Amino acid sequence: MGSLPSQVSWPPRPNEGLGECLTGADVVVIPAGVPRKPGMTRDDLFNTNASIVKTLVEGCAEFCPDAVIAIISNPVNSTVPIAAEVMKKAGVYNKNKLLGVTTLDVCRANTFVAASQGLDPKDVNVTVIGGHAGITILPLFSQVEGAKFSDEELEAITVRTQFGGDEVVQAKAGAGSATLSMAYAGYLFTENVLKALRGEKDIVQCAYVENDLTDAQYFATPCKFGPNGVEEVLPFGELSAYEKSWFDKMLPDLKKQIQKGVDFANQ
């Protein structure tokens, strides 16, 4: 995004011009990769998307090492650690500028709460912690002020937030995964990053970043953004007993997926 708008050439050069594209960029958003098909988990995309992310981040390390890098390519739980290892090898890793985009989980949680409570989704902001795949996604509905859920309702919207992407994959019947909603979520996330880079204050949003809040090296939590990326990793607050049970189930899975990314980058 360092030199837009810019002239383009046709036909495009698939594997050329990466340096020209990235040089001077302040923010790089990486959604590249293959989508899921019915029956696939995000982790099933690993082999293809891991290589794509590795190659693109190698380019970032060479041509725009100070840029904020926002990773959308799944499985985010693993691709962010891959990106970190690539940047470390190049000697340019900055944990405050490497971000996994989990905003779509927040959008889904906001939508489901709003439908349940008769609210406008724009007036809801659910904190979603953990990772960006299945049970590693943990929406903290207990922290939504004024909201009341039956046990059945809470279970339903929690699981739907975790596996809402599967609904889209099944509905598209092999034609892809979430695209329009992911584009919207990616726009929201990136717009906030840009606002913070420009000096706007009090920009807080959830992101999957390196931190020491839990035993997992990378963990999605609210973050305060500023001119240098993540200014502060914020605590996610108190969990209900229900959320704690999900947290305990989620953490081992998340740590395995992180390690898978680290191992891939170092093989």
N, C-alpha and C positions, 0 to 999 in steps of 0.2 A: 504494500500500500504506500510505498515511498514515492512512486512516480506516476500516480494515476491522476487524471486520465493520461494515457500515453498512446502513441501510434502503435498499431498492430500490423503484422504481416500475414499474408495468406498465400499458400496453406500454412497452418501452424507447424511449429517444429517441436514434436513431442518431447524429445529428450535434450534439446538444445535451448540455449537462452535462459537457463536457470539463474545464472549470475546476473544477467540483465534484468530479470524479473525481480530478484530479491535485493539487489544492491540499493541501499538507502531506505529500505522498508523499516517502519517503526513497529508495525504489527503484521504478523504472518498467521493466517488462519488456514489450518490443514484439515479439509474434509475428505481428501482423496482416499479412494479405496473401493472395494466392492461391497454392495449391500447384502443384507441377509435374504435368504429364501425360506419358505416354510420349513419348520423343523430344525432350523439352524439357530444356534445361540451366537451371541456376539463373539464368543471365544472361538467359534468355528471359522471365523474370518481371519484368525491370527496369522497364518503363514503368509497369505497374500498381503494383507494390510500392514503387517509388521515390516516387511521389506520396503513397501512404498514409503512409510513414515520415516524409516531409517535413512533412505536416500534423500528425501526432502529436507530432513533436519541436518544431514551432512552439508547440504547446500546452505542452509541458514547459518550453520556454524562458520562456514567460509565467507559468505557474502553479507550477512547482516547479523553478526553475533550479539549485538545489543538489542535486537528486536524482541518484543513480546511475542511468544509463540503460543497460539491457542490450538489445541489438538481436539478435533472432532472425530477423526477416524477411529472406528472401533477395532478391537476392544480397548476402549480408553484406559481401563484399569491396567493394561499392559503396554499400550503404545506411549503413554506419558513416561513411564520408566525407561522405555527404549530411547526416547528422545533425550532424556536426562543423561543416560550413559554415553550417547553420541556426543553431546555437548561437553561432558566431562573429559572424554578422550581428546577433544579439540582444545581443552583448557579454557572454555568460555561459558561454562555452566553457571547460570544464575537462577536459583530456585524461585526467585520472585518474579521471573519473567517466563516461566514455563507452566502452562495452565491446561488442565483438562476441562473441557466444556461440558458441564452437567445441567445446563439451564433447561433443557427439555424436560428433565425430571421435575424441576420446579414448576414449569408451565403445566405439566400434567397434574401434579399435586394440587396446584391452585385451581385448576378447572374442576377437578373432582370434589374438592371442598366446597367450591362455589355452588356447584349443582346440588350438593347435599344440604347446604345451609341456606340456600336461597340468596346467595350473594353475587356480586359482580366479580369475576376473576381478577379484574384490575385492582380490586380492593383487598386481595388476598396475597400474602407472600409467605409460603410455607418454606421452612428451612429443610433442605434435603441433604443428608450427610452420607458418607461412606464412599461408594464408587459409582459406576455407571453400567451396571449389568445385574439383572435379576435381583437376588436377595441382598446384593451389596448396596442396593439403593434403599435408603431408609428415610422416609418422610416423617418429620416430627410433628404430627398432627396435634399432639398434646399441647404444643406451644401456640396454636392458633387461638387468639383471644376471642372468647365468647362462643366458640364452636363446641357443640355437644354431639357425640356420636354413640350409637348403640354398639355393643361388641361386634355384632355382625357387620354393621356398616363400616366400622373401623377396619376390620379385617379385609372387607371387600375393596375399600379405596386404597389401602396399603398395598395389597397384592396387585391391584390394577395399575398403581403408580410404578411398581417394580416391573411389571410385565406388559405395560401398555404398548410397548413397541411390538410385542408379539401379535397383538390384535391387528396392527397395521400390516405386518408381514403376511398374516393369514388372509386379511381382506384383499390384499393386492395379488394373492395367489401366484407368487413367483415373480411378479413384475417389479419387485423392489421392496424397500423398507420405508420408514418415515422420511419424507423429503421436504415437503412444504413446512411441516411443523418444526423440523430440524433447522431449516433455513431461517425461520422466524426466531427460534431460540438462539441460533448463532448470531443473528443480527442484534438481538437484545444484548447478548453477552459482549460482543465486540464494540457496540456503541458505548457501553458503559466503560470498557477499557479505554476507548479513545477519549471519552469525557474526562476520565481521571488523568490521562496523559496530558491533556490540555490544562490541567490544574483545577478542575471542578472538585469540590469537596464532598465528603460523605458518600462516596460511591461504595456501596457494600453489595456483594452478590456471592453466591456459592460458587466454588471452583474446586477442582480436584488438583491439589498441590502437595508438594513435600512439606511435611510438618511433623511435630512430635506430640500431637494431641492424643494419639493412640499408639498401639504396638505396630500399626501399619505405617510404612515409610511415607506413603502417599494416601491422602484422605480428603474427601470433599467436605468442606465446611464453609461457613460464611467468611469472606475475606474483605478487608478494606483496601481499596485500590487507590493509587496515587500516581505521580509522574514517573515513578520507577517500577511500575507494575504493582505487585502485592505489597502494600505497606505494612499490613498486620493480619496475621491469621487469627481469627476470632474464635473463642470457645463456642461450642454448639449448645451449651446449656444443659439443663437437667432432663433426663429421659424418664418417661413413665415406665412402669414395670413391663408393659406390653412392648414398648420400644426397646427396652433393655434385652428382652428375650431375642428380638430380631438382631440387635447389635452383637450379641454373643454368637449367634449363628453366622452372621455375616463376616466377621473379622478373619477367621481362618481362610475362607474362600478368597477374600480380597488379598490377603498376604500371598497366597499361592499365585494369584494372577499377576501380582507385582513382580514376584520372583521369576515368573515365566518371561516377562519382558526383559528383566535384567540379564537373565541367562542368554536370551536370544541376542541381545546387543553385544554380549561378550564372548560369543562362541567363535 
